[in-house]
Amino acid sequence: MFDIGFWELVLISIVALVVLGPERLPHAIRSVTKFVGAAKSMANSVKDELSHELKVQELQENLRKAEQMGMKDLSPELQESVDKLKQAAQDVQRPYASADGEQKADSPAQTTAQSADAQASTHDEEEQKSAEKKAD
């Protein structure tokens, strides 16, 4: 990112020690470290937000394509996107489905698709967590 070598860091450290003195230097280093950490955190949250929005946009585009094709003879990629959107719609509607909290599956095939989508989303979440750990 910044092409700073070892000798440049030594020079910056010596200048900081002379300018700030040994009493204020540790506090300044902590402040800079906190600032850099906050900047990284903000950059990661923006990146995650953009990634999420791009995924939503892709799903919406695939749904439009599916609607134009009449929901028949869909490619496996489009069918998967349509299934994910249906699952998301059901998840949103579940709290309002009944006052008892009872929920029924429409068909065994739908239940199977829901469990497959849940496994896929769990896998995606695990990959995202491991990527975040590697980034830190």
Secondary structure, DSSP 8 states (H G I E B T S, - for coil): -----HHHHHHHHHHHHHHHHHHHHHHHHHHHHHHHHHHHHHHHHHHHHHHHHHHHHHHHHHHHHHHHTTTSS--HHHHHHHHHHHHHHHHHHHHHH-SS-----S-HHHHHHHHHHHHHHHHHHHHHHHHHHHH-
